[in-house]
Amino acid sequence: MPADLRELVLRDEPWRVRSGRWSTAALAVAYVFVAAALLITRFAEIGHSLWHDELATVRDYIDYGPRYILTGAGISHELFALLASASRPLLGESEIAYRLWSAVPFVLGVVLVTIWVHTRVRPLAGLLFLYLATVSPLLLDITRQARGYGLAFLAMAVLVVAALEALRGGRTWAVVAFCVAGILGTWDLPQVAIAFLTTAAVLLFDRRLRKRILLGLGPLLLASSLWWVPHLDEVRAVSLIEDGVQIHAPWVVTAPLDQTVIPALIWIDGIVLVAGVLWLPLVLLACVLMGSSPLARDRRHLLVLVAGVVSTIVVLWLGGAYVVPRYLSFLLVPLFVLLATGMADVLGRPRQRPAVLRTIATVVLLGALAVRFVVLAPEIVRFPREAWRDAANAIEAKAPPHALVLAYLHNPDDLAFYLRRPIHALGPGNVARRVCGAHVPVAYVYQPFGIRPVNVPCLARPGVIRYRFRQYARGDEMNVWIVPPVGRSS
């Protein structure tokens, strides 16, 4: 093992802050500032209306209870749904109660890895990991949602830290934590199993760990198999839903980065990155910065951090699965560890050995992420992803009980979750006729997402009341018009 890696990773004493680079006070202030941004953006205003994916999880799984979640048809973040359902008597059924099962585990995972990187590598690296996890647009979006992405992130955080600690000291607690984290992550998202088993295979090469890893894997794999046996067909079917893109050769080589880190640093979920030459500069930049990490200089530590990522991509490629970045967001844990420690190494080099181009690239990247975060975070905190509850409240408040509710929407059932009235779904060919020709008041709901725009001339009729609710995604707005009947205006 290289001497510098032993100093950075295997020391019993934590790294001291280097004088002349980062003072203890400056580092503490930076930590407080970034940590505050993390907590505010994960917990402020998390009571917004649920959006389509969250509604599907609540409506189709959580509402049916633990038994259905474990044995019924379909799958959707099994561990998350089970915990949310079981906690209903204590936490209730609010949007906040559901979302806490994602936001809290995510923050715990970030804190765990930040502490490990801070103490085992260097303080600046810990700060940069915290920064990346905080400002990533993808993580900012999905870890506030009532879905299992926060649980999967926590499981992967424990898995990675425990694996690295097992290599460091061979302690039994680290092996136990590794196995438990892997199985819990698998119970939440089945694709976590690929990274878990691959990382376990890496640890098996260490003779100190081999027996304990094998002893732990047996019963845990049995438990995981029993958990997923009722859902094997659904697992395969979900992977083939045409949501996202399939990985094709030769881009499988770049997919470990252009389907994970690159989209996670560019935009919120919903943007699928199609691999190509356009993204090669970013992939190469990420490779250079990660390659600067002291953890990349030791084969065993590097394998722990990248083997699960590569194997997951390869299995999805061979299986013809459709990939969306949020499905692989748990892989950001090891990749952000490499990226943060690499950037810290670049920024912390002695002045006599400056890496000018890498330093400039690192500063520009960190600055660009800060600007992106400042632009996106207020929108995501202030507005819902989809304003179903706001639309329903407007209808209940302003439309008389006998009003006809007409919905030109991609998912009209989502409105029905919040609105306890009959809803009539419209198609593009009958919107104007149904809305403008009604002889009773009409509440017309329209969201410009996934449907063809149509002209509805009577919306300019005197007496029509319009409500426009802002969203930060899915068409950016939800519209409700209260339309008086034909021949009547106010």
FENFEN-V834173 format. One record per residue. N is the residue number from 1. PSI is psi in radians with two decimals (999 if undefined). OMEGA is omega as a letter, one per 40 degrees, with the letter a starting at -180 (NA if undefined). Layout:
n: [N,N]
psi: [PSI,PSI]
omega: [OMEGA,OMEGA]
This chain:
n: [1,2,3,4,5,6,7,8,9,10,11,12,13,14,15,16,17,18,19,20,21,22,23,24,25,26,27,28,29,30,31,32,33,34,35,36,37,38,39,40,41,42,43,44,45,46,47,48,49,50,51,52,53,54,55,56,57,58,59,60,61,62,63,64,65,66,67,68,69,70,71,72,73,74,75,76,77,78,79,80,81,82,83,84,85,86,87,88,89,90,91,92,93,94,95,96,97,98,99,100,101,102,103,104,105,106,107,108,109,110,111,112,113,114,115,116,117,118,119,120,121,122,123,124,125,126,127,128,129,130,131,132,133,134,135,136,137,138,139,140,141,142,143,144,145,146,147,148,149,150,151,152,153,154,155,156,157,158,159,160,161,162,163,164,165,166,167,168,169,170,171,172,173,174,175,176,177,178,179,180,181,182,183,184,185,186,187,188,189,190,191,192,193,194,195,196,197,198,199,200,201,202,203,204,205,206,207,208,209,210,211,212,213,214,215,216,217,218,219,220,221,222,223,224,225,226,227,228,229,230,231,232,233,234,235,236,237,238,239,240,241,242,243,244,245,246,247,248,249,250,251,252,253,254,255,256,257,258,259,260,261,262,263,264,265,266,267,268,269,270,271,272,273,274,275,276,277,278,279,280,281,282,283,284,285,286,287,288,289,290,291,292,293,294,295,296,297,298,299,300,301,302,303,304,305,306,307,308,309,310,311,312,313,314,315,316,317,318,319,320,321,322,323,324,325,326,327,328,329,330,331,332,333,334,335,336,337,338,339,340,341,342,343,344,345,346,347,348,349,350,351,352,353,354,355,356,357,358,359,360,361,362,363,364,365,366,367,368,369,370,371,372,373,374,375,376,377,378,379,380,381,382,383,384,385,386,387,388,389,390,391,392,393,394,395,396,397,398,399,400,401,402,403,404,405,406,407,408,409,410,411,412,413,414,415,416,417,418,419,420,421,422,423,424,425,426,427,428,429,430,431,432,433,434,435,436,437,438,439,440,441,442,443,444,445,446,447,448,449,450,451,452,453,454,455,456,457,458,459,460,461,462,463,464,465,466,467,468,469,470,471,472,473,474,475,476,477,478,479,480,481,482,483,484,485,486,487,488,489,490]
psi: [2.32,2.56,-0.66,-0.58,-0.67,-0.69,-0.70,-0.58,-0.67,0.14,2.47,-0.53,2.33,2.76,2.43,2.55,2.26,2.27,2.55,-0.22,-1.16,2.03,2.74,-0.71,-0.77,-0.71,-0.74,-0.75,-0.75,-0.74,-0.79,-0.75,-0.84,-0.71,-0.69,-0.73,-0.71,-0.87,-0.73,-0.79,-0.24,-0.45,-0.32,2.29,0.67,0.16,0.23,2.90,2.45,2.61,-3.12,-0.91,-0.70,-0.77,-0.71,-0.72,-0.78,-0.85,-0.70,-0.19,-1.05,-0.72,-0.42,-0.19,2.95,-0.70,-0.76,-0.69,-0.70,-0.59,-0.18,3.09,2.58,2.82,2.55,1.60,1.15,-0.89,-0.73,-0.84,-0.69,-0.80,-0.74,-0.68,-0.77,-0.47,0.00,-0.77,-0.49,-0.82,-0.28,-2.92,0.46,2.89,-0.69,-0.77,-0.73,-0.75,-0.41,-0.49,-0.14,-0.83,-0.78,-0.87,-0.67,-0.86,-0.71,-0.72,-0.74,-0.77,-0.77,-0.89,-0.67,-0.79,-0.75,-0.84,-0.69,-0.78,-0.62,-0.42,-1.40,2.67,-0.71,-0.65,-0.69,-0.75,-0.71,-0.61,-0.81,-0.71,-0.84,-0.76,-0.52,-0.79,-0.17,2.09,-0.69,-0.87,-0.60,-0.65,-0.99,-0.42,-0.05,0.03,2.69,1.19,3.11,0.24,-0.61,-0.70,-0.74,-0.66,-0.78,-0.78,-0.76,-0.60,-0.81,-0.73,-0.83,-0.84,-0.76,-0.69,-0.77,-0.65,-0.61,-0.73,-0.64,-0.85,-0.15,0.44,2.54,-0.66,-0.59,-0.68,-0.76,-0.81,-0.70,-0.85,-0.77,-0.75,-0.73,-0.74,-0.66,-0.68,-0.68,-0.66,-0.47,-0.93,2.06,-0.46,-0.28,-0.49,-0.58,-0.87,-0.67,-0.89,-0.65,-0.76,-0.66,-0.69,-0.64,-0.76,-0.46,-0.35,-0.24,2.01,-0.48,-0.52,-0.29,-0.89,-0.77,-0.62,-0.79,-0.72,-0.64,-0.60,-0.62,-1.14,-0.55,-0.67,-0.61,-0.79,-0.71,-0.70,-0.78,-0.61,-0.72,-0.15,-0.77,-0.17,0.29,-0.75,-0.68,-0.65,-0.81,-0.73,-0.71,-0.67,-0.32,0.05,2.31,1.09,1.77,-2.65,2.67,2.57,2.22,2.62,2.55,0.15,-0.02,-0.43,-0.67,-0.21,-0.60,-0.32,-0.74,-0.07,0.08,-1.44,-0.80,-0.95,-0.54,-0.42,-0.02,-0.85,2.92,2.90,2.60,-0.36,2.03,2.18,2.05,2.07,2.53,-3.11,-0.55,-0.61,-0.06,-0.73,-0.70,-0.67,-0.78,-0.70,-0.78,-0.70,-0.75,-0.81,-0.71,-0.63,-0.31,-0.18,2.41,-0.45,-0.35,-0.13,-0.09,2.23,-0.75,-0.79,-0.67,-0.72,-0.69,-0.65,-0.47,-0.36,-0.75,-0.63,-0.89,-0.78,-0.65,-0.77,-0.76,-0.76,-0.75,-0.63,-0.86,-0.56,-0.05,0.45,2.66,2.35,2.31,2.42,-0.61,-0.48,-0.39,0.27,-0.45,-0.43,-0.20,-0.36,-1.05,-0.59,-0.69,-0.55,-0.82,-0.77,-0.76,-0.79,-0.55,-0.80,-0.65,-0.66,-0.70,-0.82,-0.43,0.17,2.56,2.66,-0.47,-0.17,0.95,2.46,1.53,-0.92,-0.74,-0.61,-0.79,-0.78,-0.71,-0.80,-0.74,-0.76,-0.83,-0.68,-0.74,-0.71,-0.66,-0.79,-0.77,-0.73,-0.75,-0.57,-0.77,-0.72,-0.82,-0.64,-0.79,-0.59,-0.71,-0.58,2.68,2.84,-0.69,2.29,0.92,-0.79,-0.69,-0.74,-0.75,-0.71,-0.66,-0.72,-0.78,-0.61,-0.60,-0.39,2.27,2.77,-0.52,0.07,2.60,2.18,1.95,2.26,2.09,1.57,2.70,-0.63,1.37,-0.43,-0.44,-0.63,-0.65,-0.42,-0.64,-0.39,2.05,0.92,2.77,2.40,2.30,2.01,2.43,2.70,2.93,-0.44,-0.28,0.21,-0.98,-0.73,-0.78,-0.72,-0.77,-0.31,0.11,2.53,0.19,2.82,2.56,2.37,1.89,2.19,2.27,2.29,2.12,1.14,2.15,0.21,2.82,2.28,2.52,2.74,2.21,1.60,-0.52,-0.08,-0.24,0.08,2.45,2.44,-0.16,2.35,2.27,2.42,2.21,2.05,2.20,2.52,2.74,0.05,-3.07,0.91,-0.17,-0.09,2.73,2.29,2.41,2.22,2.30,1.88,2.14,2.75,2.94,2.33,0.10,2.37,2.90,999]
omega: [a,a,a,i,i,i,a,a,a,i,i,i,i,i,i,i,a,i,i,i,a,i,i,a,a,i,i,i,i,i,a,a,a,i,i,i,i,a,a,a,i,a,i,i,i,i,i,i,i,i,a,a,i,i,i,i,a,a,a,a,a,a,a,i,a,a,i,i,a,a,a,i,i,i,i,i,a,a,i,a,a,i,i,i,a,a,a,a,a,a,a,a,a,i,a,a,i,a,i,i,i,a,a,i,i,a,i,i,i,a,a,a,i,i,a,a,i,a,a,a,i,a,a,i,i,i,a,i,i,i,a,i,a,a,i,i,i,a,i,a,a,a,i,a,i,i,a,a,i,i,i,i,i,i,i,i,i,a,a,a,a,i,i,i,i,i,a,a,i,a,a,a,i,i,i,i,i,a,a,i,i,a,i,i,i,i,i,i,a,a,i,a,a,i,i,a,i,i,i,i,i,a,a,i,i,a,i,a,a,a,a,i,a,i,a,a,a,a,a,i,i,i,i,i,i,i,a,a,i,a,a,i,a,i,i,a,a,a,a,i,a,i,a,a,i,i,a,i,e,a,i,i,a,a,i,i,a,i,a,a,a,i,a,a,a,a,i,a,a,i,i,a,i,a,i,a,a,a,a,i,i,i,i,i,i,i,a,a,i,i,i,a,i,i,i,a,i,a,a,i,i,i,i,a,a,a,a,i,a,a,i,i,a,i,i,i,a,a,a,a,i,a,i,a,a,i,a,a,i,i,i,a,a,a,i,i,i,a,a,a,i,i,i,i,i,a,a,a,i,a,a,i,a,i,a,a,i,i,i,a,a,a,i,i,a,i,i,i,i,i,i,a,a,i,a,a,i,i,a,i,a,a,i,i,i,a,a,a,i,i,i,i,i,i,a,a,a,a,i,a,a,a,i,i,a,a,i,a,i,a,a,i,i,i,a,i,a,a,a,i,i,a,i,a,a,i,a,a,a,a,a,a,a,a,a,a,a,i,i,i,a,i,a,a,a,i,a,i,i,i,a,i,i,i,i,a,a,i,i,a,i,i,i,i,a,i,i,a,a,i,i,i,i,i,i,i,i,a,i,i,i,a,i,a,a,i,a,i,i,NA]
